[in-house]
C-alpha cells in the first residue's frame, strides 16, 4: 500500500468493542460513538478498505488502514 499523508488520518478511541471519535471530522460533533463493528476494525487493521458512516451527520469515511491510534482514510480529513 502506498504511504498516505498525515492529513488523511483521524484519531480514535477504543473502549472495549466501541469505537469513538473525540470529534467528527466533518461536522465537529463531540464524543461520537461510531457504528463500527469489531470485524470492520479487524479488516481495517489488515488493510481492507472499510466504510464508516458518521451517525452525527451521515458523512462517509473510507478507511484504508488502521493502527492503534489512527484511522488512515482515502481522503483528507484534517483541515
mmCIF file as gemmi writes it, N, C-alpha and C atoms, coordinates in Angstrom:
data_model
loop_
_atom_site.group_PDB
_atom_site.id
_atom_site.type_symbol
_atom_site.label_atom_id
_atom_site.label_alt_id
_atom_site.label_comp_id
_atom_site.label_asym_id
_atom_site.label_entity_id
_atom_site.label_seq_id
_atom_site.pdbx_PDB_ins_code
_atom_site.Cartn_x
_atom_site.Cartn_y
_atom_site.Cartn_z
_atom_site.occupancy
_atom_site.B_iso_or_equiv
_atom_site.pdbx_formal_charge
_atom_site.auth_seq_id
_atom_site.auth_asym_id
_atom_site.pdbx_PDB_model_num
ATOM 1 N N . UNK Axp A 1 ? 0.843 -1.182 0 1 0 ? 1 A 1
ATOM 2 C CA . UNK Axp A 1 ? 0 0 0 1 0 ? 1 A 1
ATOM 3 C C . UNK Axp A 1 ? 0.886 1.243 0 1 0 ? 1 A 1
ATOM 4 N N . UNK Axp A 2 ? 0.494 2.221 -0.788 1 0 ? 2 A 1
ATOM 5 C CA . UNK Axp A 2 ? 1.292 3.44 -0.825 1 0 ? 2 A 1
ATOM 6 C C . UNK Axp A 2 ? 1.087 4.242 0.453 1 0 ? 2 A 1
ATOM 7 N N . UNK Axp A 3 ? 2.079 5.02 0.796 1 0 ? 3 A 1
ATOM 8 C CA . UNK Axp A 3 ? 2.047 5.814 2.014 1 0 ? 3 A 1
ATOM 9 C C . UNK Axp A 3 ? 1.007 6.932 1.895 1 0 ? 3 A 1
ATOM 10 N N . UNK Axp A 4 ? 0.106 7.012 2.852 1 0 ? 4 A 1
ATOM 11 C CA . UNK Axp A 4 ? -0.917 8.058 2.864 1 0 ? 4 A 1
ATOM 12 C C . UNK Axp A 4 ? -0.422 9.244 3.679 1 0 ? 4 A 1
ATOM 13 N N . UNK Axp A 5 ? -0.774 10.466 3.285 1 0 ? 5 A 1
ATOM 14 C CA . UNK Axp A 5 ? -0.327 11.64 4.042 1 0 ? 5 A 1
ATOM 15 C C . UNK Axp A 5 ? -1.026 11.736 5.403 1 0 ? 5 A 1
ATOM 16 N N . UNK Axp A 6 ? -0.358 12.412 6.335 1 0 ? 6 A 1
ATOM 17 C CA . UNK Axp A 6 ? -0.906 12.553 7.686 1 0 ? 6 A 1
ATOM 18 C C . UNK Axp A 6 ? -2.242 13.296 7.682 1 0 ? 6 A 1
ATOM 19 N N . UNK Axp A 7 ? -2.493 14.136 6.686 1 0 ? 7 A 1
ATOM 20 C CA . UNK Axp A 7 ? -3.77 14.859 6.583 1 0 ? 7 A 1
ATOM 21 C C . UNK Axp A 7 ? -4.955 13.899 6.42 1 0 ? 7 A 1
ATOM 22 N N . UNK Axp A 8 ? -4.658 12.662 6.036 1 0 ? 8 A 1
ATOM 23 C CA . UNK Axp A 8 ? -5.708 11.66 5.842 1 0 ? 8 A 1
ATOM 24 C C . UNK Axp A 8 ? -5.974 10.834 7.094 1 0 ? 8 A 1
ATOM 25 N N . UNK Axp A 9 ? -5.377 11.213 8.213 1 0 ? 9 A 1
ATOM 26 C CA . UNK Axp A 9 ? -5.557 10.441 9.445 1 0 ? 9 A 1
ATOM 27 C C . UNK Axp A 9 ? -6.572 11.1 10.363 1 0 ? 9 A 1
ATOM 28 N N . UNK Axp A 10 ? -7.154 10.269 11.216 1 0 ? 10 A 1
ATOM 29 C CA . UNK Axp A 10 ? -8.05 10.78 12.254 1 0 ? 10 A 1
ATOM 30 C C . UNK Axp A 10 ? -7.915 9.877 13.478 1 0 ? 10 A 1
ATOM 31 N N . UNK Axp A 11 ? -7.701 10.48 14.662 1 0 ? 11 A 1
ATOM 32 C CA . UNK Axp A 11 ? -7.545 9.66 15.871 1 0 ? 11 A 1
ATOM 33 C C . UNK Axp A 11 ? -8.883 9.079 16.331 1 0 ? 11 A 1
ATOM 34 N N . UNK Axp A 12 ? -8.794 7.937 16.958 1 0 ? 12 A 1
ATOM 35 C CA . UNK Axp A 12 ? -9.987 7.301 17.509 1 0 ? 12 A 1
ATOM 36 C C . UNK Axp A 12 ? -9.651 6.701 18.866 1 0 ? 12 A 1
ATOM 37 N N . UNK Axp A 13 ? -10.68 6.434 19.629 1 0 ? 13 A 1
ATOM 38 C CA . UNK Axp A 13 ? -10.538 5.77 20.926 1 0 ? 13 A 1
ATOM 39 C C . UNK Axp A 13 ? -11.321 4.467 20.88 1 0 ? 13 A 1
ATOM 40 N N . UNK Axp A 14 ? -10.753 3.449 21.474 1 0 ? 14 A 1
ATOM 41 C CA . UNK Axp A 14 ? -11.427 2.151 21.541 1 0 ? 14 A 1
ATOM 42 C C . UNK Axp A 14 ? -11.681 1.838 23.009 1 0 ? 14 A 1
ATOM 43 N N . UNK Axp A 15 ? -12.948 1.65 23.35 1 0 ? 15 A 1
ATOM 44 C CA . UNK Axp A 15 ? -13.343 1.256 24.702 1 0 ? 15 A 1
ATOM 45 C C . UNK Axp A 15 ? -14.122 -0.044 24.56 1 0 ? 15 A 1
ATOM 46 N N . UNK Axp A 16 ? -13.479 -1.125 24.96 1 0 ? 16 A 1
ATOM 47 C CA . UNK Axp A 16 ? -13.952 -2.494 24.732 1 0 ? 16 A 1
ATOM 48 C C . UNK Axp A 16 ? -14.166 -2.681 23.235 1 0 ? 16 A 1
ATOM 49 N N . UNK Axp A 17 ? -15.393 -2.905 22.786 1 0 ? 17 A 1
ATOM 50 C CA . UNK Axp A 17 ? -15.642 -3.098 21.361 1 0 ? 17 A 1
ATOM 51 C C . UNK Axp A 17 ? -16.223 -1.845 20.701 1 0 ? 17 A 1
ATOM 52 N N . UNK Axp A 18 ? -16.3 -0.734 21.426 1 0 ? 18 A 1
ATOM 53 C CA . UNK Axp A 18 ? -16.855 0.505 20.876 1 0 ? 18 A 1
ATOM 54 C C . UNK Axp A 18 ? -15.742 1.404 20.357 1 0 ? 18 A 1
ATOM 55 N N . UNK Axp A 19 ? -16.001 2.041 19.22 1 0 ? 19 A 1
ATOM 56 C CA . UNK Axp A 19 ? -15.053 2.972 18.606 1 0 ? 19 A 1
ATOM 57 C C . UNK Axp A 19 ? -15.655 4.371 18.682 1 0 ? 19 A 1
ATOM 58 N N . UNK Axp A 20 ? -14.916 5.282 19.31 1 0 ? 20 A 1
ATOM 59 C CA . UNK Axp A 20 ? -15.343 6.668 19.476 1 0 ? 20 A 1
ATOM 60 C C . UNK Axp A 20 ? -14.406 7.606 18.726 1 0 ? 20 A 1
ATOM 61 N N . UNK Axp A 21 ? -14.958 8.684 18.208 1 0 ? 21 A 1
ATOM 62 C CA . UNK Axp A 21 ? -14.168 9.807 17.728 1 0 ? 21 A 1
ATOM 63 C C . UNK Axp A 21 ? -14.367 10.935 18.721 1 0 ? 21 A 1
ATOM 64 N N . UNK Axp A 22 ? -13.293 11.554 19.139 1 0 ? 22 A 1
ATOM 65 C CA . UNK Axp A 22 ? -13.414 12.702 20.042 1 0 ? 22 A 1
ATOM 66 C C . UNK Axp A 22 ? -14.165 13.836 19.355 1 0 ? 22 A 1
ATOM 67 N N . UNK Axp A 23 ? -13.974 13.925 18.039 1 0 ? 23 A 1
ATOM 68 C CA . UNK Axp A 23 ? -14.635 14.963 17.248 1 0 ? 23 A 1
ATOM 69 C C . UNK Axp A 23 ? -14.852 14.429 15.838 1 0 ? 23 A 1
ATOM 70 N N . UNK Axp A 24 ? -16.008 14.724 15.26 1 0 ? 24 A 1
ATOM 71 C CA . UNK Axp A 24 ? -16.297 14.321 13.887 1 0 ? 24 A 1
ATOM 72 C C . UNK Axp A 24 ? -15.473 15.194 12.935 1 0 ? 24 A 1
ATOM 73 N N . UNK Axp A 25 ? -14.807 14.595 11.951 1 0 ? 25 A 1
ATOM 74 C CA . UNK Axp A 25 ? -14.011 15.39 11.019 1 0 ? 25 A 1
ATOM 75 C C . UNK Axp A 25 ? -14.85 16.245 10.077 1 0 ? 25 A 1
ATOM 76 N N . UNK Axp A 26 ? -16.141 15.997 10.005 1 0 ? 26 A 1
ATOM 77 C CA . UNK Axp A 26 ? -16.998 16.749 9.098 1 0 ? 26 A 1
ATOM 78 C C . UNK Axp A 26 ? -17.793 17.842 9.809 1 0 ? 26 A 1
ATOM 79 N N . UNK Axp A 27 ? -18.538 17.489 10.846 1 0 ? 27 A 1
ATOM 80 C CA . UNK Axp A 27 ? -19.449 18.463 11.471 1 0 ? 27 A 1
ATOM 81 C C . UNK Axp A 27 ? -18.977 18.947 12.839 1 0 ? 27 A 1
ATOM 82 N N . UNK Axp A 28 ? -17.836 18.438 13.33 1 0 ? 28 A 1
ATOM 83 C CA . UNK Axp A 28 ? -17.249 18.834 14.609 1 0 ? 28 A 1
ATOM 84 C C . UNK Axp A 28 ? -18.062 18.418 15.834 1 0 ? 28 A 1
ATOM 85 N N . UNK Axp A 29 ? -19.007 17.478 15.671 1 0 ? 29 A 1
ATOM 86 C CA . UNK Axp A 29 ? -19.728 16.954 16.833 1 0 ? 29 A 1
ATOM 87 C C . UNK Axp A 29 ? -18.72 16.281 17.759 1 0 ? 29 A 1
ATOM 88 N N . UNK Axp A 30 ? -18.965 16.339 19.055 1 0 ? 30 A 1
ATOM 89 C CA . UNK Axp A 30 ? -18.025 15.798 20.03 1 0 ? 30 A 1
ATOM 90 C C . UNK Axp A 30 ? -18.46 14.428 20.541 1 0 ? 30 A 1
ATOM 91 N N . UNK Axp A 31 ? -17.47 13.617 20.924 1 0 ? 31 A 1
ATOM 92 C CA . UNK Axp A 31 ? -17.685 12.288 21.518 1 0 ? 31 A 1
ATOM 93 C C . UNK Axp A 31 ? -18.666 11.446 20.713 1 0 ? 31 A 1
ATOM 94 N N . UNK Axp A 32 ? -18.306 11.151 19.478 1 0 ? 32 A 1
ATOM 95 C CA . UNK Axp A 32 ? -19.184 10.429 18.559 1 0 ? 32 A 1
ATOM 96 C C . UNK Axp A 32 ? -18.904 8.931 18.654 1 0 ? 32 A 1
ATOM 97 N N . UNK Axp A 33 ? -19.929 8.182 19.016 1 0 ? 33 A 1
ATOM 98 C CA . UNK Axp A 33 ? -19.849 6.723 19.028 1 0 ? 33 A 1
ATOM 99 C C . UNK Axp A 33 ? -20.175 6.24 17.619 1 0 ? 33 A 1
ATOM 100 N N . UNK Axp A 34 ? -19.228 5.551 16.975 1 0 ? 34 A 1
ATOM 101 C CA . UNK Axp A 34 ? -19.464 5.07 15.615 1 0 ? 34 A 1
ATOM 102 C C . UNK Axp A 34 ? -20.222 3.749 15.657 1 0 ? 34 A 1
ATOM 103 N N . UNK Axp A 35 ? -20.709 3.357 14.502 1 0 ? 35 A 1
ATOM 104 C CA . UNK Axp A 35 ? -21.393 2.07 14.372 1 0 ? 35 A 1
ATOM 105 C C . UNK Axp A 35 ? -20.431 0.979 13.927 1 0 ? 35 A 1
ATOM 106 N N . UNK Axp A 36 ? -19.14 1.251 13.998 1 0 ? 36 A 1
ATOM 107 C CA . UNK Axp A 36 ? -18.132 0.302 13.524 1 0 ? 36 A 1
ATOM 108 C C . UNK Axp A 36 ? -18.158 -0.969 14.372 1 0 ? 36 A 1
ATOM 109 N N . UNK Axp A 37 ? -18.196 -2.101 13.693 1 0 ? 37 A 1
ATOM 110 C CA . UNK Axp A 37 ? -18.194 -3.41 14.356 1 0 ? 37 A 1
ATOM 111 C C . UNK Axp A 37 ? -16.764 -3.92 14.509 1 0 ? 37 A 1
ATOM 112 N N . UNK Axp A 38 ? -16.585 -4.884 15.392 1 0 ? 38 A 1
ATOM 113 C CA . UNK Axp A 38 ? -15.27 -5.459 15.659 1 0 ? 38 A 1
ATOM 114 C C . UNK Axp A 38 ? -14.644 -6.026 14.378 1 0 ? 38 A 1
ATOM 115 N N . UNK Axp A 39 ? -15.424 -6.682 13.559 1 0 ? 39 A 1
ATOM 116 C CA . UNK Axp A 39 ? -14.942 -7.263 12.296 1 0 ? 39 A 1
ATOM 117 C C . UNK Axp A 39 ? -14.436 -6.169 11.354 1 0 ? 39 A 1
ATOM 118 N N . UNK Axp A 40 ? -15.134 -5.04 11.289 1 0 ? 40 A 1
ATOM 119 C CA . UNK Axp A 40 ? -14.7 -3.936 10.435 1 0 ? 40 A 1
ATOM 120 C C . UNK Axp A 40 ? -13.358 -3.38 10.908 1 0 ? 40 A 1
ATOM 121 N N . UNK Axp A 41 ? -13.181 -3.267 12.211 1 0 ? 41 A 1
ATOM 122 C CA . UNK Axp A 41 ? -11.922 -2.777 12.754 1 0 ? 41 A 1
ATOM 123 C C . UNK Axp A 41 ? -10.795 -3.757 12.439 1 0 ? 41 A 1
ATOM 124 N N . UNK Axp A 42 ? -11.049 -5.047 12.582 1 0 ? 42 A 1
ATOM 125 C CA . UNK Axp A 42 ? -10.047 -6.051 12.241 1 0 ? 42 A 1
ATOM 126 C C . UNK Axp A 42 ? -9.668 -5.966 10.767 1 0 ? 42 A 1
ATOM 127 N N . UNK Axp A 43 ? -10.673 -5.766 9.902 1 0 ? 43 A 1
ATOM 128 C CA . UNK Axp A 43 ? -10.402 -5.605 8.47 1 0 ? 43 A 1
ATOM 129 C C . UNK Axp A 43 ? -9.524 -4.386 8.217 1 0 ? 43 A 1
ATOM 130 N N . UNK Axp A 44 ? -9.804 -3.281 8.9 1 0 ? 44 A 1
ATOM 131 C CA . UNK Axp A 44 ? -9.014 -2.064 8.728 1 0 ? 44 A 1
ATOM 132 C C . UNK Axp A 44 ? -7.566 -2.289 9.17 1 0 ? 44 A 1
ATOM 133 N N . UNK Axp A 45 ? -7.373 -3.034 10.249 1 0 ? 45 A 1
ATOM 134 C CA . UNK Axp A 45 ? -6.011 -3.369 10.691 1 0 ? 45 A 1
ATOM 135 C C . UNK Axp A 45 ? -5.284 -4.204 9.639 1 0 ? 45 A 1
ATOM 136 N N . UNK Axp A 46 ? -6.034 -5.021 8.897 1 0 ? 46 A 1
ATOM 137 C CA . UNK Axp A 46 ? -5.447 -5.869 7.856 1 0 ? 46 A 1
ATOM 138 C C . UNK Axp A 46 ? -5.301 -5.152 6.511 1 0 ? 46 A 1
ATOM 139 N N . UNK Axp A 47 ? -5.697 -3.869 6.449 1 0 ? 47 A 1
ATOM 140 C CA . UNK Axp A 47 ? -5.554 -3.104 5.215 1 0 ? 47 A 1
ATOM 141 C C . UNK Axp A 47 ? -6.709 -3.242 4.249 1 0 ? 47 A 1
ATOM 142 N N . UNK Axp A 48 ? -7.823 -3.783 4.706 1 0 ? 48 A 1
ATOM 143 C CA . UNK Axp A 48 ? -9.022 -3.903 3.876 1 0 ? 48 A 1
ATOM 144 C C . UNK Axp A 48 ? -9.822 -2.61 4 1 0 ? 48 A 1
ATOM 145 N N . UNK Axp A 49 ? -10.165 -2.001 2.863 1 0 ? 49 A 1
ATOM 146 C CA . UNK Axp A 49 ? -10.934 -0.751 2.91 1 0 ? 49 A 1
ATOM 147 C C . UNK Axp A 49 ? -12.278 -0.981 3.586 1 0 ? 49 A 1
ATOM 148 N N . UNK Axp A 50 ? -12.6 -0.086 4.508 1 0 ? 50 A 1
ATOM 149 C CA . UNK Axp A 50 ? -13.796 -0.197 5.333 1 0 ? 50 A 1
ATOM 150 C C . UNK Axp A 50 ? -14.481 1.158 5.394 1 0 ? 50 A 1
ATOM 151 N N . UNK Axp A 51 ? -15.787 1.175 5.205 1 0 ? 51 A 1
ATOM 152 C CA . UNK Axp A 51 ? -16.546 2.434 5.274 1 0 ? 51 A 1
ATOM 153 C C . UNK Axp A 51 ? -17.144 2.632 6.656 1 0 ? 51 A 1
ATOM 154 N N . UNK Axp A 52 ? -17.106 3.885 7.117 1 0 ? 52 A 1
ATOM 155 C CA . UNK Axp A 52 ? -17.787 4.293 8.346 1 0 ? 52 A 1
ATOM 156 C C . UNK Axp A 52 ? -18.746 5.412 7.972 1 0 ? 52 A 1
ATOM 157 N N . UNK Axp A 53 ? -19.989 5.294 8.385 1 0 ? 53 A 1
ATOM 158 C CA . UNK Axp A 53 ? -20.964 6.374 8.235 1 0 ? 53 A 1
ATOM 159 C C . UNK Axp A 53 ? -21.096 7.016 9.608 1 0 ? 53 A 1
ATOM 160 N N . UNK Axp A 54 ? -20.747 8.3 9.687 1 0 ? 54 A 1
ATOM 161 C CA . UNK Axp A 54 ? -20.81 9.004 10.966 1 0 ? 54 A 1
ATOM 162 C C . UNK Axp A 54 ? -22.272 9.208 11.359 1 0 ? 54 A 1
ATOM 163 N N . UNK Axp A 55 ? -22.665 8.797 12.559 1 0 ? 55 A 1
ATOM 164 C CA . UNK Axp A 55 ? -24.066 8.897 12.973 1 0 ? 55 A 1
ATOM 165 C C . UNK Axp A 55 ? -24.534 10.335 13.191 1 0 ? 55 A 1
ATOM 166 N N . UNK Axp A 56 ? -23.614 11.248 13.399 1 0 ? 56 A 1
ATOM 167 C CA . UNK Axp A 56 ? -23.976 12.637 13.689 1 0 ? 56 A 1
ATOM 168 C C . UNK Axp A 56 ? -24.394 13.406 12.437 1 0 ? 56 A 1
ATOM 169 N N . UNK Axp A 57 ? -23.798 13.093 11.269 1 0 ? 57 A 1
ATOM 170 C CA . UNK Axp A 57 ? -24.069 13.894 10.072 1 0 ? 57 A 1
ATOM 171 C C . UNK Axp A 57 ? -24.151 13.06 8.798 1 0 ? 57 A 1
ATOM 172 N N . UNK Axp A 58 ? -24.091 11.74 8.924 1 0 ? 58 A 1
ATOM 173 C CA . UNK Axp A 58 ? -24.162 10.809 7.801 1 0 ? 58 A 1
ATOM 174 C C . UNK Axp A 58 ? -22.986 10.935 6.833 1 0 ? 58 A 1
ATOM 175 N N . UNK Axp A 59 ? -21.873 11.493 7.291 1 0 ? 59 A 1
ATOM 176 C CA . UNK Axp A 59 ? -20.658 11.634 6.488 1 0 ? 59 A 1
ATOM 177 C C . UNK Axp A 59 ? -19.99 10.273 6.352 1 0 ? 59 A 1
ATOM 178 N N . UNK Axp A 60 ? -19.592 9.912 5.138 1 0 ? 60 A 1
ATOM 179 C CA . UNK Axp A 60 ? -18.969 8.61 4.884 1 0 ? 60 A 1
ATOM 180 C C . UNK Axp A 60 ? -17.453 8.77 4.802 1 0 ? 60 A 1
ATOM 181 N N . UNK Axp A 61 ? -16.752 7.958 5.587 1 0 ? 61 A 1
ATOM 182 C CA . UNK Axp A 61 ? -15.3 7.93 5.583 1 0 ? 61 A 1
ATOM 183 C C . UNK Axp A 61 ? -14.879 6.531 5.135 1 0 ? 61 A 1
ATOM 184 N N . UNK Axp A 62 ? -13.986 6.466 4.148 1 0 ? 62 A 1
ATOM 185 C CA . UNK Axp A 62 ? -13.446 5.192 3.713 1 0 ? 62 A 1
ATOM 186 C C . UNK Axp A 62 ? -12.079 5.014 4.352 1 0 ? 62 A 1
ATOM 187 N N . UNK Axp A 63 ? -11.998 4.04 5.239 1 0 ? 63 A 1
ATOM 188 C CA . UNK Axp A 63 ? -10.766 3.753 5.966 1 0 ? 63 A 1
ATOM 189 C C . UNK Axp A 63 ? -9.924 2.791 5.125 1 0 ? 63 A 1
ATOM 190 N N . UNK Axp A 64 ? -8.701 3.197 4.812 1 0 ? 64 A 1
ATOM 191 C CA . UNK Axp A 64 ? -7.797 2.355 4.033 1 0 ? 64 A 1
ATOM 192 C C . UNK Axp A 64 ? -6.985 1.443 4.937 1 0 ? 64 A 1
ATOM 193 N N . UNK Axp A 65 ? -6.683 1.93 6.137 1 0 ? 65 A 1
ATOM 194 C CA . UNK Axp A 65 ? -5.864 1.175 7.071 1 0 ? 65 A 1
ATOM 195 C C . UNK Axp A 65 ? -6.068 1.752 8.465 1 0 ? 65 A 1
ATOM 196 N N . UNK Axp A 66 ? -5.709 0.982 9.475 1 0 ? 66 A 1
ATOM 197 C CA . UNK Axp A 66 ? -5.819 1.442 10.858 1 0 ? 66 A 1
ATOM 198 C C . UNK Axp A 66 ? -4.596 0.988 11.636 1 0 ? 66 A 1
ATOM 199 N N . UNK Axp A 67 ? -4.247 1.782 12.639 1 0 ? 67 A 1
ATOM 200 C CA . UNK Axp A 67 ? -3.255 1.349 13.613 1 0 ? 67 A 1
ATOM 201 C C . UNK Axp A 67 ? -3.9 1.525 14.989 1 0 ? 67 A 1
ATOM 202 N N . UNK Axp A 68 ? -3.134 1.453 16.044 1 0 ? 68 A 1
ATOM 203 C CA . UNK Axp A 68 ? -3.719 1.521 17.388 1 0 ? 68 A 1
ATOM 204 C C . UNK Axp A 68 ? -4.217 2.909 17.77 1 0 ? 68 A 1
ATOM 205 N N . UNK Axp A 69 ? -3.845 3.939 17.023 1 0 ? 69 A 1
ATOM 206 C CA . UNK Axp A 69 ? -4.222 5.306 17.372 1 0 ? 69 A 1
ATOM 207 C C . UNK Axp A 69 ? -5.019 6.032 16.301 1 0 ? 69 A 1
ATOM 208 N N . UNK Axp A 70 ? -4.774 5.699 15.036 1 0 ? 70 A 1
ATOM 209 C CA . UNK Axp A 70 ? -5.349 6.466 13.931 1 0 ? 70 A 1
ATOM 210 C C . UNK Axp A 70 ? -6.012 5.577 12.895 1 0 ? 70 A 1
ATOM 211 N N . UNK Axp A 71 ? -7.038 6.156 12.249 1 0 ? 71 A 1
ATOM 212 C CA . UNK Axp A 71 ? -7.563 5.609 11.008 1 0 ? 71 A 1
ATOM 213 C C . UNK Axp A 71 ? -6.893 6.373 9.88 1 0 ? 71 A 1
ATOM 214 N N . UNK Axp A 72 ? -6.488 5.664 8.842 1 0 ? 72 A 1
ATOM 215 C CA . UNK Axp A 72 ? -5.883 6.268 7.656 1 0 ? 72 A 1
ATOM 216 C C . UNK Axp A 72 ? -6.925 6.193 6.547 1 0 ? 72 A 1
ATOM 217 N N . UNK Axp A 73 ? -7.468 7.338 6.162 1 0 ? 73 A 1
ATOM 218 C CA . UNK Axp A 73 ? -8.559 7.398 5.198 1 0 ? 73 A 1
ATOM 219 C C . UNK Axp A 73 ? -8.039 7.611 3.779 1 0 ? 73 A 1
ATOM 220 N N . UNK Axp A 74 ? -8.915 7.398 2.811 1 0 ? 74 A 1
ATOM 221 C CA . UNK Axp A 74 ? -8.559 7.603 1.405 1 0 ? 74 A 1
ATOM 222 C C . UNK Axp A 74 ? -8.683 9.067 1.005 1 0 ? 74 A 1
ATOM 223 N N . UNK Axp A 75 ? -9.186 9.896 1.874 1 0 ? 75 A 1
ATOM 224 C CA . UNK Axp A 75 ? -9.354 11.324 1.585 1 0 ? 75 A 1
ATOM 225 C C . UNK Axp A 75 ? -8.823 12.159 2.736 1 0 ? 75 A 1
ATOM 226 N N . UNK Axp A 76 ? -8.624 13.418 2.487 1 0 ? 76 A 1
ATOM 227 C CA . UNK Axp A 76 ? -8.114 14.332 3.504 1 0 ? 76 A 1
ATOM 228 C C . UNK Axp A 76 ? -9.197 14.59 4.559 1 0 ? 76 A 1
ATOM 229 N N . UNK Axp A 77 ? -8.845 14.398 5.829 1 0 ? 77 A 1
ATOM 230 C CA . UNK Axp A 77 ? -9.775 14.625 6.931 1 0 ? 77 A 1
ATOM 231 C C . UNK Axp A 77 ? -9.418 15.85 7.757 1 0 ? 77 A 1
ATOM 232 N N . UNK Axp A 78 ? -8.145 16.214 7.756 1 0 ? 78 A 1
ATOM 233 C CA . UNK Axp A 78 ? -7.699 17.371 8.549 1 0 ? 78 A 1
ATOM 234 C C . UNK Axp A 78 ? -7.783 18.633 7.701 1 0 ? 78 A 1
ATOM 235 N N . UNK Axp A 79 ? -8.264 19.681 8.335 1 0 ? 79 A 1
ATOM 236 C CA . UNK Axp A 79 ? -8.443 20.952 7.634 1 0 ? 79 A 1
ATOM 237 C C . UNK Axp A 79 ? -7.177 21.747 7.609 1 0 ? 79 A 1
